[in-house]
Amino acid sequence: MEFNPTLNLEINGVKFTYRLFDALETISQTWSQREAAKSLGISHAVLNRRIHDAEHKLGFKLVYTTGSGSGLTRQAISILDKYHQYQKRLQEETIPVICGGPISSGLLDVLSYHYGLKTVIISTDDLNALKMAEKGLVDVLLLDDPVHAFMHDLDFTPIARDHLVLVSGAQEQPETVQELAGKEFIEIPHSAQRLAWNTLDRLRIDYEIVEVSHSPQNALKRVKSNDDLFTFLNSSFISGIVSGSNLLAEDTMHIINMIIWNSNPQMEDFLEFIIGRGQKIIEQLGFERIE
């Protein structure tokens, strides 16, 4: 579906709907009031009344007529130019801004492409995405870690499932959780890694976080270049790139959340696509479906 907002303008204290500007636009293209009326699907009388009513309220002519047809006066051209400026700004503002963690924002980038939705996507961590949403800077908020949705009592929609995979540059991967004792890890703050650390703490595994990375890409580069470093990354992220261990797959299973911050029919339709036909795409990207 395609949704296009219309624009009304106030000129010299008088409000005019988009119908006047559509009329002026069509007259400028056809150079004929009769052809313009036909193109707009209205009668010539209705078009004339629309133009004359606007001229009366404004106090100056908008359309002139000659033997060869009709055209716009300089005032009308100036008004139409201003209308186009505001219309362009409105169209730019209707491009939804989507902000979220690196995993969920990457997912929405692909989904919006398949849906045919032009978007601005900002990839950051969950906490910064929340701050941007609270400031009214985003239309859609995405969360890699579901705990933030619960902590802030947000009305979220699950769109995919994922789990964490143990990744390292070592040739031999640990086969049991107990073998992680004494290992050194890279942490990605404000991510779903929280689930892995909580599990290791619960099992009283003596591990050590020695580095912090703010992106899964950098964390992956570091562990691949150092056999002594380990990290936990989303299964969807490493799918088809590297292999890892599913030691904590069950303990780290979590949902990817979507919150429509500024609701409109376009976003609601997009969400229906995601939880419907989009689930096949989600599965192809290495996530698990939301049943």
C-alpha positions, -999 to +999 in steps of 0.1 A: +000+000+000+011+036-006+000+064+017+004+100+005-005+129+029-022+161+015-012+196+024-034+226+032-020+261+035-030+294+051-024+325+029-029+360+043-050+345+071-072+324+049-070+286+049-071+268+015-072+231+010-050+211-014-078+212-039-070+248-049-033+240-054-042+209-074-063+231-096-035+257-101-010+229-108-032+213-134-040+246-151-003+254-153+003+220-170-027+220-194-031+257-201-068+251-202-094+253-175-116+228-193-088+203-196-078+209-160-113+202-148-114+170-169-081+159-155-092+166-119-125+147-125-147+178-118-169+200-139-157+232-155-182+251-133-168+236-101-133+245-111-143+281-120-161+285-087-130+272-068-107+296-086-131+326-083-138+320-046-100+319-038-094+351-059-122+369-040-108+359-006-072+368-015-081+400-034-060+393-065-063+372-097-048+337-098-057+327-134-058+348-165-075+338-198-065+347-233-077+335-267-051+307-266-060+293-232-055+299-194-024+305-174-013+315-139-006+350-127+027+359-111+010+358-077-004+323-084+030+311-096+046+324-064+019+306-043+023+274-062+061+276-057+057+280-020+032+251-020+058+229-037+084+238-011+061+228+018+050+197-001+086+186-006+092+191+031+061+172+040+072+143+018+106+142+034+091+142+069+069+113+060+100+091+055+099+071+087+129+072+110+137+038+124+162+035+153+175+005+172+202-019+181+226-032+154+208-066+151+172-053+149+181-023+127+199-045+102+168-067+101+144-038+095+167-025+068+161-057+048+124-059+057+117-023+046+134-030+013+112-060+006+081-042+016+090-012-006+092+013+022+117+041+020+132+047+055+160+063+074+176+037+097+198+046+126+218+019+142+230+024+178+226+006+211+192+000+228+196+028+254+205+055+229+177+044+207+153+047+237+167+082+244+161+093+208+125+079+209+117+097+241+129+130+224+105+124+196+132+118+170+121+084+157+090+068+143+099+032+151+119+020+180+137-014+179+152-032+208+178-060+206+173-068+243+137-073+254+144-063+290+144-026+280+108-029+268+097-044+301+117-019+322+101+010+304+066-006+302+065-002+264+038-016+242+060-037+219+054-062+192+077-093+189+089-096+153+116-123+155+135-147+178+172-150+182+198-166+205+235-160+213+263-180+200+298-184+216+324-172+191+362-172+193+392-174+171+404-207+187+403-238+165+388-259+193+356-246+208+346-254+244+322-283+246+308-276+281+299-244+299+324-253+326+352-249+301+345-212+299+360-208+334+390-185+332+382-174+297+385-137+286+355-120+269+346-090+249+314-073+261+289-053+239+271-030+264+233-027+264+228-058+242+213-092+246+247-104+259+232-096+293+215-131+290+248-148+286+265-130+316+235-137+338+236-174+329+274-177+336+269-158+369+241-181+379+263-211+371+292-195+390+315-197+361+346-176+368+350-156+335+365-122+329+355-093+307+387-077+294+374-055+265+344-036+256+331-031+220+301-011+209+294-030+178+292-068+170+313-062+139+343-050+159+338-077+186+339-103+158+371-089+143+388-089+177+380-125+186+389-137+151+423-121+154+430-134+190+427-170+199+424-162+236+394-139+233+357-150+233+324-132+229+287-139+225+270-128+193+236-131+178+231-163+158+215-143+130+245-120+129+271-147+124+249-168+102+269-177+070+300-158+083+316-179+111+307-209+131+302-208+168+290-228+198+254-231+209+263-238+245+239-212+258+213-212+230+184-221+252+194-197+280+199-168+256+168-172+234+152-138+232+128-117+211+135-088+189+110-060+197+094-033+175+076-003+190+057+020+167+064+053+184+045+075+160+016+055+147+001+060+112-016+037+087+017+032+068+035+019+098+006-003+109+005-019+074+043-024+075+040-041+109+013-064+095+037-073+067+065-081+092+044-104+114+028-120+083+046-125+050+078-110+064+084-139+087+097-160+058+123-133+051+131-132+088+138-169+088+160-167+057+181-141+076+190-165+103+163-155+129+135-177+141+099-170+134+074-155+159+047-181+161 
